[in-house]
Structure formats: structure tokens, C-alpha cells
Amino acid sequence: MRALAAVSAGHECPVERALAIVGAKWTLLILHNLMDGPQRFGELARMLPGSTPKILSARLRELEQLGLLTRTAYPEVPPRVEYKLTRQGRTLRPIIDSLERWGEDLKPVRAL
């Protein structure tokens, strides 16, 4: 939680505070894809085809440091690592669900 407070510190506007945490590219999509349960790195990468492994790794690390997800490495061969939302991360569900509904209602704008 200290990391979460540190990232949002210095932002007086609540929206600005929230965007300091989830506004980075791919962050909301990662959180959205973890809402239905744990995912492995490769599964997340397939769900985010425009992302790169380097960026995905960085975002996952940031979200873990912020306390929004956990990373669990299993002692198996081959290695298996899963990412799962924490209770704090799951509090974003209504916001992400609302964005999803809003996105479904958007109609493509026709060029003039």
C-alpha cells in the first residue's frame, strides 16, 4: 500500500490520482484480463497482442509493487508463474465493467 500511496501522492485531483496509477498504457487491459481469475504471462501476452514482453513485464511488476496483483511462481519444470488480482485490485471491477459497457455503446464515427 505504501507504493500505491507514493504513486498517487502530490495529486490533489482524485481523477489525477487514479490516472497516476492506472493511466499507463496496457494497465487497465491487464487488470481487465485478470478480473476472471489468475493468468499466466503467455496468456496475458496473447490477450494483448499490441504489447511487447518487455512492457508487459514492466506493467506486471508495477502492479505487483502497487499491491494490485500478486505473482506466484510454482516450483515446477517448466516453471509456471501466475498473476492474480489482490482484493485491492478487484475493487476496480465496477470501474472496468462500466468502461466496458461504455465502449460497447460507442458507435464508430463516420468520416466526412
Backbone as a chain_set.jsonl record, in Angstrom:
{"seq": "MRALAAVSAGHECPVERALAIVGAKWTLLILHNLMDGPQRFGELARMLPGSTPKILSARLRELEQLGLLTRTAYPEVPPRVEYKLTRQGRTLRPIIDSLERWGEDLKPVRAL", "coords": {"N": [[0.823, -1.196, 0.0], [2.095, 1.174, 0.536], [3.473, 1.796, -1.796], [1.369, 2.347, -3.52], [0.323, 4.634, -2.305], [2.531, 6.316, -2.607], [2.736, 6.636, -5.399], [0.356, 7.958, -5.971], [0.571, 10.247, -4.487], [0.815, 13.817, -4.17], [-1.008, 14.535, -6.062], [-3.728, 16.413, -6.243], [-6.264, 16.311, -7.367], [-8.751, 13.843, -7.469], [-9.249, 12.253, -9.77], [-6.911, 12.6, -11.202], [-5.129, 11.39, -9.401], [-6.03, 8.718, -9.538], [-5.548, 8.173, -12.251], [-2.802, 8.359, -12.261], [-2.134, 5.941, -11.327], [-3.511, 3.926, -12.867], [-3.309, 4.834, -15.45], [-1.213, 4.281, -17.208], [-0.136, 2.898, -20.318], [-1.627, -0.14, -21.328], [-2.218, -0.951, -18.735], [-4.931, -0.883, -17.659], [-6.069, -2.776, -19.36], [-4.643, -5.082, -18.706], [-5.48, -5.403, -16.041], [-8.217, -5.738, -16.527], [-8.19, -8.19, -17.928], [-7.411, -9.882, -15.917], [-9.55, -10.011, -14.249], [-11.264, -12.209, -14.349], [-9.904, -14.235, -13.157], [-6.796, -15.951, -12.238], [-3.97, -15.594, -14.424], [-1.467, -16.709, -16.713], [1.745, -15.47, -17.834], [2.103, -15.815, -20.636], [-0.543, -16.173, -21.46], [-1.657, -13.681, -20.876], [-0.087, -12.143, -22.605], [-0.995, -13.057, -25.09], [-3.579, -12.037, -25.017], [-3.098, -9.386, -25.257], [-2.094, -8.396, -27.885], [-0.781, -6.192, -29.063], [1.085, -5.339, -27.303], [4.434, -5.523, -25.904], [6.705, -8.082, -24.731], [8.543, -6.951, -22.932], [7.328, -4.525, -22.079], [4.942, -5.579, -20.995], [5.964, -7.137, -18.899], [7.096, -5.098, -17.336], [4.801, -3.598, -16.633], [3.337, -5.528, -15.187], [5.075, -5.944, -13.04], [5.031, -3.37, -11.876], [2.303, -3.219, -11.131], [2.243, -5.258, -9.278], [3.978, -4.232, -7.321], [2.437, -2.088, -6.537], [0.479, -3.362, -5.185], [-1.767, -4.338, -6.429], [-1.89, -6.705, -7.759], [-0.829, -10.148, -7.438], [2.083, -12.146, -7.801], [2.759, -15.424, -8.43], [5.085, -17.911, -8.289], [5.507, -21.182, -9.264], [7.114, -24.145, -8.123], [7.96, -25.857, -10.49], [8.757, -27.867, -13.382], [8.338, -27.337, -16.708], [8.969, -23.946, -15.511], [6.271, -22.272, -13.863], [4.355, -19.397, -13.695], [1.953, -17.402, -12.201], [-0.371, -14.702, -12.364], [-2.438, -12.79, -10.294], [-5.267, -10.922, -9.267], [-5.301, -8.828, -6.388], [-7.259, -8.198, -3.401], [-7.503, -5.426, -3.335], [-6.974, -4.857, -6.027], [-9.187, -6.053, -7.215], [-11.154, -4.247, -6.525], [-11.389, -2.538, -8.593], [-13.134, -3.578, -10.406], [-15.945, -2.645, -10.806], [-15.455, -0.216, -12.069], [-13.992, -0.903, -14.366], [-15.865, -2.593, -15.549], [-17.846, -0.705, -16.073], [-16.523, 0.94, -17.931], [-16.283, -0.94, -19.957], [-18.988, -1.376, -20.677], [-19.593, 1.202, -21.57], [-17.847, 1.384, -23.736], [-18.961, -0.579, -25.383], [-21.281, 0.696, -26.133], [-20.425, 2.724, -27.759], [-20.374, 4.068, -30.965], [-18.86, 3.709, -34.146], [-17.401, 6.611, -35.55], [-18.314, 8.239, -38.457], [-16.334, 9.239, -41.187], [-16.179, 12.479, -42.629]], "CA": [[0.0, 0.0, 0.0], [2.956, 2.35, 0.507], [3.762, 2.11, -3.199], [0.15, 2.949, -4.039], [0.278, 5.988, -1.763], [3.628, 7.096, -3.181], [2.411, 6.973, -6.784], [-0.764, 8.892, -6.025], [0.888, 11.451, -3.706], [1.08, 15.02, -4.952], [-2.113, 14.787, -6.991], [-4.881, 16.855, -5.451], [-7.493, 15.882, -8.033], [-8.923, 12.391, -7.35], [-9.113, 11.612, -11.076], [-5.476, 12.622, -11.494], [-4.534, 10.344, -8.551], [-6.378, 7.415, -10.096], [-4.847, 8.007, -13.522], [-1.38, 8.135, -11.983], [-1.984, 4.512, -11.055], [-3.989, 3.045, -13.942], [-3.265, 5.513, -16.733], [-0.14, 3.816, -18.085], [-0.609, 2.05, -21.409], [-1.856, -1.564, -21.09], [-2.542, -1.256, -17.34], [-6.347, -1.244, -17.489], [-6.351, -4.028, -20.081], [-4.098, -6.166, -17.882], [-6.405, -5.578, -14.916], [-9.457, -6.289, -17.096], [-7.978, -9.6, -18.264], [-7.23, -10.658, -14.684], [-10.786, -9.99, -13.463], [-11.924, -13.517, -14.317], [-9.082, -15.219, -12.469], [-5.353, -15.914, -12.499], [-3.492, -15.809, -15.788], [-0.024, -16.831, -16.891], [2.311, -14.415, -18.655], [1.807, -16.085, -22.039], [-1.97, -15.941, -21.691], [-1.834, -12.23, -20.916], [0.553, -11.646, -23.83], [-1.902, -13.358, -26.208], [-4.742, -11.155, -24.914], [-2.632, -8.023, -25.528], [-1.161, -8.612, -28.99], [-0.015, -4.995, -29.413], [2.089, -5.094, -26.268], [5.682, -6.28, -26.035], [7.029, -8.771, -23.472], [9.242, -6.023, -22.028], [6.326, -3.622, -21.485], [4.047, -6.381, -20.166], [6.706, -7.464, -17.67], [7.22, -3.873, -16.533], [3.486, -3.264, -16.067], [3.014, -6.524, -14.155], [5.93, -5.646, -11.88], [4.483, -2.157, -11.253], [1.028, -3.545, -10.491], [2.568, -6.06, -8.095], [4.521, -3.305, -6.326], [1.326, -1.262, -6.075], [-0.432, -4.178, -4.389], [-2.984, -4.618, -7.175], [-1.863, -8.11, -8.151], [0.238, -10.975, -6.869], [2.807, -13.019, -8.732], [3.065, -16.685, -7.761], [5.934, -18.809, -9.071], [5.375, -22.553, -8.788], [8.359, -24.901, -8.322], [7.68, -26.917, -11.458], [9.53, -27.848, -14.617], [8.897, -25.996, -16.83], [8.463, -23.005, -14.497], [4.924, -21.716, -14.075], [4.11, -18.185, -12.921], [0.598, -16.892, -12.387], [-0.689, -13.374, -11.843], [-3.806, -12.789, -9.766], [-5.614, -9.659, -8.611], [-5.492, -8.787, -4.937], [-8.545, -7.604, -3.023], [-7.434, -4.035, -3.787], [-7.102, -4.873, -7.482], [-10.574, -6.402, -7.576], [-12.052, -3.098, -6.31], [-11.515, -1.827, -9.869], [-14.107, -4.258, -11.269], [-17.075, -1.831, -11.274], [-14.956, 0.828, -12.967], [-13.661, -1.546, -15.637], [-17.139, -3.029, -16.133], [-18.503, 0.496, -16.583], [-15.81, 1.304, -19.164], [-16.637, -1.939, -20.97], [-20.346, -1.065, -21.151], [-19.499, 2.451, -22.32], [-17.204, 1.048, -25.005], [-19.919, -1.319, -26.216], [-22.284, 1.64, -26.634], [-19.829, 3.664, -28.719], [-20.551, 3.757, -32.384], [-17.781, 4.309, -34.929], [-17.721, 7.89, -36.152], [-18.092, 8.222, -39.913], [-15.536, 10.347, -41.694], [-16.93, 13.372, -43.522]], "C": [[0.865, 1.257, 0.0], [3.265, 2.772, -0.912], [2.561, 2.808, -3.838], [0.047, 4.399, -3.573], [1.354, 6.867, -2.393], [3.312, 7.533, -4.606], [1.33, 8.041, -6.844], [-0.507, 10.182, -5.255], [1.156, 12.624, -4.637], [0.013, 15.353, -5.965], [-3.338, 15.163, -6.175], [-6.205, 16.392, -6.051], [-7.612, 14.36, -7.943], [-8.769, 11.652, -8.684], [-7.643, 11.547, -11.465], [-4.74, 11.554, -10.674], [-4.783, 8.969, -9.139], [-5.629, 7.164, -11.398], [-3.344, 7.826, -13.338], [-1.116, 6.653, -11.754], [-2.372, 3.664, -12.262], [-3.87, 3.646, -15.337], [-2.173, 5.054, -17.684], [-0.7, 2.846, -19.117], [-0.593, 0.578, -20.994], [-2.331, -1.879, -19.67], [-3.996, -1.672, -17.158], [-6.69, -2.542, -18.206], [-5.787, -5.233, -19.329], [-5.058, -6.454, -16.737], [-7.718, -6.204, -15.392], [-9.311, -7.792, -17.362], [-7.737, -10.473, -17.044], [-8.502, -10.726, -13.843], [-11.439, -11.366, -13.351], [-11.076, -14.602, -13.668], [-7.623, -15.129, -12.883], [-5.024, -16.219, -13.961], [-1.975, -15.959, -15.76], [0.442, -15.735, -17.842], [1.941, -14.608, -20.13], [0.352, -15.848, -22.391], [-2.248, -14.445, -21.791], [-1.254, -11.655, -22.204], [-0.345, -11.895, -25.04], [-3.129, -12.44, -26.198], [-4.394, -9.7, -25.241], [-1.635, -8.055, -26.683], [-0.344, -7.382, -29.389], [1.078, -4.661, -28.424], [3.349, -5.885, -26.586], [5.943, -7.001, -24.714], [7.708, -7.845, -22.461], [8.254, -5.095, -21.319], [5.392, -4.393, -20.571], [4.717, -6.74, -18.853], [6.798, -6.254, -16.755], [5.896, -3.519, -15.876], [3.1, -4.248, -14.96], [3.816, -6.276, -12.888], [5.403, -4.422, -11.128], [3.194, -2.456, -10.499], [1.232, -4.405, -9.249], [3.089, -5.153, -6.979], [3.439, -2.412, -5.734], [0.321, -2.044, -5.234], [-1.734, -4.497, -5.098], [-3.037, -6.047, -7.699], [-0.728, -8.827, -7.434], [0.828, -11.829, -7.974], [3.177, -14.268, -7.945], [3.86, -17.563, -8.713], [5.833, -20.198, -8.45], [6.659, -23.322, -9.084], [8.135, -26.119, -9.22], [8.663, -26.809, -12.619], [8.571, -28.221, -15.736], [8.276, -25.056, -15.796], [7.076, -22.476, -14.877], [4.762, -20.538, -13.131], [2.714, -17.705, -13.241], [0.463, -15.523, -11.738], [-2.155, -13.364, -11.463], [-4.066, -11.451, -9.089], [-5.723, -9.846, -7.102], [-6.895, -8.244, -4.656], [-8.606, -6.159, -3.511], [-7.597, -3.951, -5.311], [-8.518, -5.167, -7.93], [-11.541, -5.249, -7.339], [-12.231, -2.281, -7.587], [-12.576, -2.437, -10.779], [-15.26, -3.355, -11.701], [-16.643, -0.734, -12.252], [-14.671, 0.238, -14.341], [-14.922, -2.045, -16.321], [-17.882, -1.846, -16.751], [-17.844, 0.962, -17.878], [-16.147, 0.341, -20.294], [-18.023, -1.656, -21.554], [-20.341, 0.2, -21.999], [-18.888, 2.19, -23.697], [-18.125, 0.292, -25.941], [-20.947, -0.386, -26.842], [-21.72, 2.611, -27.665], [-20.043, 3.171, -30.133], [-19.384, 4.382, -33.135], [-18.256, 5.62, -35.577], [-17.383, 7.824, -37.638], [-17.306, 9.461, -40.325], [-16.386, 11.178, -42.651], [-16.33, 13.403, -44.888]], "O": [[0.427, 2.302, -0.482], [3.317, 3.965, -1.211], [2.727, 3.754, -4.609], [-0.28, 5.287, -4.36], [1.108, 8.038, -2.681], [3.588, 8.672, -4.981], [1.391, 8.936, -7.686], [-1.294, 11.123, -5.36], [1.659, 12.451, -5.747], [0.119, 16.361, -6.663], [-3.918, 14.319, -5.493], [-7.157, 16.114, -5.322], [-6.672, 13.652, -8.303], [-8.221, 10.551, -8.724], [-7.187, 10.538, -12.003], [-3.837, 10.892, -11.184], [-3.869, 8.149, -9.232], [-5.131, 6.061, -11.624], [-2.687, 7.206, -14.174], [-0.002, 6.174, -11.965], [-1.622, 2.765, -12.641], [-4.291, 3.023, -16.311], [-2.204, 5.408, -18.862], [-1.615, 2.073, -18.832], [0.365, 0.117, -20.373], [-2.807, -2.988, -19.427], [-4.266, -2.714, -16.56], [-7.507, -3.324, -17.721], [-6.404, -6.298, -19.324], [-5.41, -7.607, -16.489], [-8.262, -7.093, -14.737], [-10.213, -8.571, -17.053], [-7.849, -11.695, -17.135], [-8.533, -11.424, -12.829], [-12.099, -11.654, -12.352], [-11.48, -15.764, -13.632], [-7.255, -14.343, -13.756], [-5.71, -16.994, -14.628], [-1.295, -15.406, -14.896], [-0.36, -15.144, -18.566], [1.513, -13.662, -20.791], [0.04, -15.378, -23.485], [-2.979, -13.996, -22.674], [-1.859, -10.78, -22.823], [-0.447, -11.041, -25.921], [-3.657, -12.103, -27.258], [-5.283, -8.882, -25.475], [-0.454, -7.77, -26.484], [0.708, -7.536, -30.01], [1.908, -3.79, -28.682], [3.34, -6.791, -27.42], [5.446, -6.568, -23.674], [7.464, -7.956, -21.259], [8.334, -4.905, -20.105], [5.073, -3.921, -19.48], [4.091, -6.652, -17.797], [6.604, -6.366, -15.545], [5.862, -3.177, -14.694], [2.593, -3.84, -13.914], [3.286, -6.389, -11.783], [5.333, -4.425, -9.899], [3.009, -2.006, -9.368], [0.479, -4.294, -8.281], [2.685, -5.291, -5.824], [3.515, -2.026, -4.568], [-0.583, -1.458, -4.638], [-2.709, -4.886, -4.454], [-4.108, -6.544, -8.046], [0.195, -8.209, -6.903], [0.159, -12.182, -8.946], [3.836, -14.179, -6.909], [3.391, -17.918, -9.795], [6.05, -20.365, -7.25], [7.233, -23.179, -10.163], [8.124, -27.259, -8.755], [9.316, -25.782, -12.804], [8.03, -29.327, -15.722], [7.198, -25.327, -15.268], [6.766, -22.266, -16.05], [4.996, -20.652, -11.928], [2.331, -17.609, -14.407], [1.086, -15.225, -10.719], [-3.008, -13.857, -12.201], [-3.19, -10.909, -8.415], [-6.175, -10.882, -6.615], [-7.622, -7.876, -5.579], [-9.628, -5.716, -4.035], [-8.287, -3.065, -5.815], [-8.996, -4.599, -8.912], [-12.643, -5.257, -7.887], [-13.118, -1.43, -7.662], [-12.886, -1.866, -11.825], [-15.541, -3.3, -12.898], [-17.395, -0.374, -13.158], [-15.06, 0.808, -15.36], [-15.045, -1.938, -17.541], [-18.476, -1.97, -17.822], [-18.538, 1.338, -18.823], [-16.28, 0.75, -21.447], [-18.211, -1.691, -22.77], [-21.011, 0.262, -23.03], [-19.364, 2.717, -24.703], [-18.082, 0.493, -27.155], [-21.431, -0.638, -27.945], [-22.488, 3.259, -28.376], [-19.901, 1.984, -30.429], [-18.959, 5.485, -32.792], [-19.374, 5.706, -36.083], [-16.292, 7.4, -38.019], [-17.577, 10.573, -39.873], [-17.21, 10.64, -43.391], [-16.833, 14.102, -45.767]]}, "num_chains": 1, "name": "protein.A"}
